[in-house]
Amino acid sequence: MKRLLLGLLASATLTGCAAQIEVQSDTRWSGTVNQADVAGEGYSVYELWDTAPGFYFRKETEAGYLAVRFKKGWGDEPETTAPYGSIWGSAW
């Protein structure tokens, strides 16, 4: 068990994080970060891996806003208020 945990820690450390983004919203949303599906409501923070620095999010409602802001690193900071609007971008 200890070897498994050390292996997972080493893997996460070697992968590295290019940036950290914060999803800002007043509604439900879904999307993709680090090539994995994510969903939520309100605010969430994600690390962007060096190997997959892109992101995509879509509002699940007509009303409300959805935006991405970088907490660590730099990159695209899109936002939308469009019904069922989508945003995407990546770290630079």
Rosetta constraint file for C-alpha pairs under 8 A:
AtomPair CA 1 CA 5 HARMONIC 6.37 0.50
AtomPair CA 2 CA 6 HARMONIC 6.20 0.50
AtomPair CA 3 CA 7 HARMONIC 6.04 0.50
AtomPair CA 4 CA 8 HARMONIC 6.22 0.50
AtomPair CA 5 CA 9 HARMONIC 6.15 0.50
AtomPair CA 6 CA 10 HARMONIC 6.07 0.50
AtomPair CA 7 CA 11 HARMONIC 6.07 0.50
AtomPair CA 8 CA 12 HARMONIC 6.18 0.50
AtomPair CA 9 CA 13 HARMONIC 6.12 0.50
AtomPair CA 10 CA 14 HARMONIC 6.08 0.50
AtomPair CA 11 CA 15 HARMONIC 6.17 0.50
AtomPair CA 12 CA 16 HARMONIC 6.74 0.50
AtomPair CA 15 CA 49 HARMONIC 6.66 0.50
AtomPair CA 15 CA 50 HARMONIC 6.91 0.50
AtomPair CA 15 CA 51 HARMONIC 7.39 0.50
AtomPair CA 16 CA 49 HARMONIC 5.91 0.50
AtomPair CA 16 CA 50 HARMONIC 5.94 0.50
AtomPair CA 17 CA 47 HARMONIC 6.10 0.50
AtomPair CA 17 CA 48 HARMONIC 5.60 0.50
AtomPair CA 17 CA 49 HARMONIC 4.43 0.50
AtomPair CA 17 CA 50 HARMONIC 5.48 0.50
AtomPair CA 18 CA 47 HARMONIC 7.52 0.50
AtomPair CA 18 CA 48 HARMONIC 5.66 0.50
AtomPair CA 18 CA 49 HARMONIC 5.41 0.50
AtomPair CA 18 CA 50 HARMONIC 4.72 0.50
AtomPair CA 18 CA 53 HARMONIC 6.80 0.50
AtomPair CA 18 CA 73 HARMONIC 6.89 0.50
AtomPair CA 18 CA 91 HARMONIC 7.08 0.50
AtomPair CA 19 CA 47 HARMONIC 5.89 0.50
AtomPair CA 19 CA 48 HARMONIC 5.18 0.50
AtomPair CA 19 CA 49 HARMONIC 7.22 0.50
AtomPair CA 19 CA 50 HARMONIC 8.00 0.50
AtomPair CA 19 CA 53 HARMONIC 7.71 0.50
AtomPair CA 19 CA 70 HARMONIC 7.30 0.50
AtomPair CA 19 CA 71 HARMONIC 7.59 0.50
AtomPair CA 19 CA 72 HARMONIC 5.09 0.50
AtomPair CA 19 CA 73 HARMONIC 4.70 0.50
AtomPair CA 19 CA 74 HARMONIC 7.08 0.50
AtomPair CA 19 CA 91 HARMONIC 6.52 0.50
AtomPair CA 20 CA 45 HARMONIC 7.00 0.50
AtomPair CA 20 CA 46 HARMONIC 5.66 0.50
AtomPair CA 20 CA 47 HARMONIC 4.36 0.50
AtomPair CA 20 CA 48 HARMONIC 5.81 0.50
AtomPair CA 20 CA 70 HARMONIC 5.94 0.50
AtomPair CA 20 CA 71 HARMONIC 5.40 0.50
AtomPair CA 20 CA 72 HARMONIC 4.80 0.50
AtomPair CA 20 CA 73 HARMONIC 6.66 0.50
AtomPair CA 21 CA 45 HARMONIC 5.67 0.50
AtomPair CA 21 CA 46 HARMONIC 5.39 0.50
AtomPair CA 21 CA 47 HARMONIC 6.41 0.50
AtomPair CA 21 CA 48 HARMONIC 7.31 0.50
AtomPair CA 21 CA 68 HARMONIC 6.49 0.50
AtomPair CA 21 CA 69 HARMONIC 5.64 0.50
AtomPair CA 21 CA 70 HARMONIC 4.43 0.50
AtomPair CA 21 CA 71 HARMONIC 5.47 0.50
AtomPair CA 21 CA 72 HARMONIC 6.97 0.50
AtomPair CA 22 CA 43 HARMONIC 6.80 0.50
AtomPair CA 22 CA 44 HARMONIC 5.60 0.50
AtomPair CA 22 CA 45 HARMONIC 4.35 0.50
AtomPair CA 22 CA 46 HARMONIC 6.42 0.50
AtomPair CA 22 CA 68 HARMONIC 5.66 0.50
AtomPair CA 22 CA 69 HARMONIC 5.31 0.50
AtomPair CA 22 CA 70 HARMONIC 6.22 0.50
AtomPair CA 22 CA 71 HARMONIC 6.54 0.50
AtomPair CA 23 CA 42 HARMONIC 7.60 0.50
AtomPair CA 23 CA 43 HARMONIC 5.31 0.50
AtomPair CA 23 CA 44 HARMONIC 5.16 0.50
AtomPair CA 23 CA 45 HARMONIC 6.25 0.50
AtomPair CA 23 CA 66 HARMONIC 7.28 0.50
AtomPair CA 23 CA 67 HARMONIC 5.91 0.50
AtomPair CA 23 CA 68 HARMONIC 4.72 0.50
AtomPair CA 23 CA 69 HARMONIC 6.69 0.50
AtomPair CA 24 CA 42 HARMONIC 6.11 0.50
AtomPair CA 24 CA 43 HARMONIC 4.78 0.50
AtomPair CA 24 CA 44 HARMONIC 7.07 0.50
AtomPair CA 24 CA 66 HARMONIC 5.82 0.50
AtomPair CA 24 CA 67 HARMONIC 5.10 0.50
AtomPair CA 24 CA 68 HARMONIC 6.04 0.50
AtomPair CA 24 CA 69 HARMONIC 7.52 0.50
AtomPair CA 25 CA 41 HARMONIC 6.88 0.50
AtomPair CA 25 CA 42 HARMONIC 4.63 0.50
AtomPair CA 25 CA 43 HARMONIC 5.97 0.50
AtomPair CA 25 CA 64 HARMONIC 7.28 0.50
AtomPair CA 25 CA 65 HARMONIC 5.51 0.50
AtomPair CA 25 CA 66 HARMONIC 4.52 0.50
AtomPair CA 25 CA 67 HARMONIC 6.38 0.50
AtomPair CA 26 CA 41 HARMONIC 7.05 0.50
AtomPair CA 26 CA 42 HARMONIC 5.12 0.50
AtomPair CA 26 CA 64 HARMONIC 5.75 0.50
AtomPair CA 26 CA 65 HARMONIC 6.08 0.50
AtomPair CA 26 CA 66 HARMONIC 7.18 0.50
AtomPair CA 27 CA 41 HARMONIC 5.54 0.50
AtomPair CA 27 CA 42 HARMONIC 5.97 0.50
AtomPair CA 27 CA 59 HARMONIC 7.17 0.50
AtomPair CA 27 CA 60 HARMONIC 7.50 0.50
AtomPair CA 27 CA 61 HARMONIC 6.92 0.50
AtomPair CA 27 CA 63 HARMONIC 7.62 0.50
AtomPair CA 27 CA 64 HARMONIC 5.75 0.50
AtomPair CA 27 CA 65 HARMONIC 6.96 0.50
AtomPair CA 27 CA 66 HARMONIC 7.59 0.50
AtomPair CA 28 CA 39 HARMONIC 7.69 0.50
AtomPair CA 28 CA 40 HARMONIC 5.85 0.50
AtomPair CA 28 CA 41 HARMONIC 4.27 0.50
AtomPair CA 28 CA 42 HARMONIC 6.89 0.50
AtomPair CA 28 CA 59 HARMONIC 6.10 0.50
AtomPair CA 28 CA 60 HARMONIC 5.37 0.50
AtomPair CA 28 CA 61 HARMONIC 6.70 0.50
AtomPair CA 29 CA 39 HARMONIC 5.70 0.50
AtomPair CA 29 CA 40 HARMONIC 5.57 0.50
AtomPair CA 29 CA 41 HARMONIC 6.03 0.50
AtomPair CA 29 CA 57 HARMONIC 6.65 0.50
AtomPair CA 29 CA 58 HARMONIC 5.47 0.50
AtomPair CA 29 CA 59 HARMONIC 4.41 0.50
AtomPair CA 29 CA 60 HARMONIC 5.06 0.50
AtomPair CA 29 CA 61 HARMONIC 7.88 0.50
AtomPair CA 29 CA 66 HARMONIC 7.92 0.50
AtomPair CA 30 CA 37 HARMONIC 7.48 0.50
AtomPair CA 30 CA 38 HARMONIC 5.65 0.50
AtomPair CA 30 CA 39 HARMONIC 3.98 0.50
AtomPair CA 30 CA 40 HARMONIC 6.32 0.50
AtomPair CA 30 CA 57 HARMONIC 5.56 0.50
AtomPair CA 30 CA 58 HARMONIC 5.46 0.50
AtomPair CA 30 CA 59 HARMONIC 6.71 0.50
AtomPair CA 30 CA 60 HARMONIC 7.03 0.50
AtomPair CA 31 CA 37 HARMONIC 5.77 0.50
AtomPair CA 31 CA 38 HARMONIC 5.31 0.50
AtomPair CA 31 CA 39 HARMONIC 6.19 0.50
AtomPair CA 31 CA 55 HARMONIC 7.50 0.50
AtomPair CA 31 CA 56 HARMONIC 5.20 0.50
AtomPair CA 31 CA 57 HARMONIC 4.04 0.50
AtomPair CA 31 CA 58 HARMONIC 5.93 0.50
AtomPair CA 32 CA 36 HARMONIC 5.35 0.50
AtomPair CA 32 CA 37 HARMONIC 4.59 0.50
AtomPair CA 32 CA 38 HARMONIC 5.68 0.50
AtomPair CA 32 CA 55 HARMONIC 5.66 0.50
AtomPair CA 32 CA 56 HARMONIC 5.18 0.50
AtomPair CA 32 CA 57 HARMONIC 6.49 0.50
AtomPair CA 33 CA 37 HARMONIC 6.60 0.50
AtomPair CA 33 CA 38 HARMONIC 6.86 0.50
AtomPair CA 33 CA 46 HARMONIC 7.59 0.50
AtomPair CA 33 CA 48 HARMONIC 7.05 0.50
AtomPair CA 33 CA 52 HARMONIC 7.98 0.50
AtomPair CA 33 CA 54 HARMONIC 6.77 0.50
AtomPair CA 33 CA 55 HARMONIC 4.92 0.50
AtomPair CA 33 CA 56 HARMONIC 6.84 0.50
AtomPair CA 34 CA 48 HARMONIC 6.18 0.50
AtomPair CA 34 CA 49 HARMONIC 6.28 0.50
AtomPair CA 34 CA 52 HARMONIC 5.26 0.50
AtomPair CA 34 CA 53 HARMONIC 6.91 0.50
AtomPair CA 34 CA 54 HARMONIC 7.07 0.50
AtomPair CA 34 CA 55 HARMONIC 7.26 0.50
AtomPair CA 35 CA 52 HARMONIC 6.90 0.50
AtomPair CA 40 CA 44 HARMONIC 7.47 0.50
AtomPair CA 48 CA 52 HARMONIC 6.67 0.50
AtomPair CA 48 CA 53 HARMONIC 5.16 0.50
AtomPair CA 48 CA 54 HARMONIC 7.29 0.50
AtomPair CA 48 CA 91 HARMONIC 7.69 0.50
AtomPair CA 49 CA 53 HARMONIC 5.55 0.50
AtomPair CA 53 CA 90 HARMONIC 5.35 0.50
AtomPair CA 53 CA 91 HARMONIC 5.38 0.50
AtomPair CA 54 CA 88 HARMONIC 7.48 0.50
AtomPair CA 54 CA 89 HARMONIC 5.74 0.50
AtomPair CA 54 CA 90 HARMONIC 4.04 0.50
AtomPair CA 54 CA 91 HARMONIC 6.56 0.50
AtomPair CA 55 CA 88 HARMONIC 5.50 0.50
AtomPair CA 55 CA 89 HARMONIC 5.63 0.50
AtomPair CA 55 CA 90 HARMONIC 6.00 0.50
AtomPair CA 56 CA 86 HARMONIC 7.34 0.50
AtomPair CA 56 CA 87 HARMONIC 5.82 0.50
AtomPair CA 56 CA 88 HARMONIC 4.25 0.50
AtomPair CA 56 CA 89 HARMONIC 6.78 0.50
AtomPair CA 57 CA 86 HARMONIC 5.70 0.50
AtomPair CA 57 CA 87 HARMONIC 5.40 0.50
AtomPair CA 57 CA 88 HARMONIC 6.33 0.50
AtomPair CA 58 CA 66 HARMONIC 7.97 0.50
AtomPair CA 58 CA 84 HARMONIC 6.41 0.50
AtomPair CA 58 CA 85 HARMONIC 5.73 0.50
AtomPair CA 58 CA 86 HARMONIC 4.24 0.50
AtomPair CA 58 CA 87 HARMONIC 6.41 0.50
AtomPair CA 59 CA 65 HARMONIC 7.83 0.50
AtomPair CA 59 CA 66 HARMONIC 6.75 0.50
AtomPair CA 59 CA 83 HARMONIC 7.43 0.50
AtomPair CA 59 CA 84 HARMONIC 4.68 0.50
AtomPair CA 59 CA 85 HARMONIC 5.47 0.50
AtomPair CA 59 CA 86 HARMONIC 6.43 0.50
AtomPair CA 60 CA 84 HARMONIC 5.59 0.50
AtomPair CA 61 CA 83 HARMONIC 6.41 0.50
AtomPair CA 61 CA 84 HARMONIC 5.40 0.50
AtomPair CA 62 CA 82 HARMONIC 7.08 0.50
AtomPair CA 62 CA 83 HARMONIC 3.80 0.50
AtomPair CA 62 CA 84 HARMONIC 5.29 0.50
AtomPair CA 63 CA 81 HARMONIC 7.12 0.50
AtomPair CA 63 CA 82 HARMONIC 7.57 0.50
AtomPair CA 63 CA 83 HARMONIC 5.98 0.50
AtomPair CA 63 CA 84 HARMONIC 7.96 0.50
AtomPair CA 64 CA 81 HARMONIC 5.86 0.50
AtomPair CA 64 CA 83 HARMONIC 7.96 0.50
AtomPair CA 65 CA 79 HARMONIC 7.29 0.50
AtomPair CA 65 CA 80 HARMONIC 5.70 0.50
AtomPair CA 65 CA 81 HARMONIC 4.44 0.50
AtomPair CA 65 CA 82 HARMONIC 7.67 0.50
AtomPair CA 66 CA 79 HARMONIC 5.52 0.50
AtomPair CA 66 CA 80 HARMONIC 5.43 0.50
AtomPair CA 66 CA 81 HARMONIC 6.56 0.50
AtomPair CA 66 CA 87 HARMONIC 7.98 0.50
AtomPair CA 67 CA 77 HARMONIC 7.07 0.50
AtomPair CA 67 CA 78 HARMONIC 5.80 0.50
AtomPair CA 67 CA 79 HARMONIC 4.00 0.50
AtomPair CA 67 CA 80 HARMONIC 6.47 0.50
AtomPair CA 67 CA 87 HARMONIC 7.65 0.50
AtomPair CA 68 CA 77 HARMONIC 5.24 0.50
AtomPair CA 68 CA 78 HARMONIC 5.90 0.50
AtomPair CA 68 CA 79 HARMONIC 6.51 0.50
AtomPair CA 69 CA 77 HARMONIC 5.36 0.50
AtomPair CA 69 CA 78 HARMONIC 7.90 0.50
AtomPair CA 70 CA 74 HARMONIC 6.14 0.50
AtomPair CA 70 CA 75 HARMONIC 7.05 0.50
AtomPair CA 70 CA 77 HARMONIC 7.10 0.50
AtomPair CA 73 CA 91 HARMONIC 7.14 0.50
AtomPair CA 73 CA 92 HARMONIC 7.90 0.50
AtomPair CA 74 CA 91 HARMONIC 5.69 0.50
AtomPair CA 74 CA 92 HARMONIC 5.89 0.50
AtomPair CA 75 CA 89 HARMONIC 7.31 0.50
AtomPair CA 75 CA 90 HARMONIC 5.68 0.50
AtomPair CA 75 CA 91 HARMONIC 4.13 0.50
AtomPair CA 75 CA 92 HARMONIC 4.99 0.50
AtomPair CA 76 CA 88 HARMONIC 7.96 0.50
AtomPair CA 76 CA 89 HARMONIC 5.15 0.50
AtomPair CA 76 CA 90 HARMONIC 5.79 0.50
AtomPair CA 76 CA 91 HARMONIC 6.62 0.50
AtomPair CA 76 CA 92 HARMONIC 7.93 0.50
AtomPair CA 77 CA 89 HARMONIC 7.18 0.50
AtomPair CA 78 CA 87 HARMONIC 5.94 0.50
AtomPair CA 78 CA 88 HARMONIC 6.78 0.50
AtomPair CA 78 CA 89 HARMONIC 7.12 0.50
AtomPair CA 79 CA 87 HARMONIC 6.36 0.50
AtomPair CA 80 CA 85 HARMONIC 6.03 0.50
AtomPair CA 80 CA 86 HARMONIC 7.04 0.50
AtomPair CA 80 CA 87 HARMONIC 6.90 0.50
AtomPair CA 81 CA 85 HARMONIC 6.63 0.50
